[in-house]
């Protein structure tokens, strides 16, 4: 929990889910790391991940995950 709080204070936007969820990270509103790897947990031999460079896909994922408020906030920079 302390690590998550430190990440939030450093400017990360985090959302975790208890049920089935997709694992992804968005960097600079353009680079998407997407797959079944638990990015903040232990790895498994079966894990896989792909890197996609797309502002459109990153925007869609941010809007679906965080809603319009974060998407609009980040686009005002």
C-alpha positions, 0 to 999 in steps of 0.5 A: 500500500505504501508503494501505491501511495508513493506512486500516486504522489509521484504523479501516477494515476492508478486504478485496481480491480478485484474482479477480472481485469486487463493489465495495462500501463499508459506512458506519456499518453501514447505508449501502451503496454498491454497484456496479462502481466501483473505489472505490480506483482509477481510474474508467471511463465505464461505471462505475455505483454505487447507494446503499442504506440498509439495516442488513439488507443491510449486515449480510449483506454484512459477514457474507459478506465478513468472516465472523461474527467481524467482524459480531459484533465490530461489533455489540457497540459 
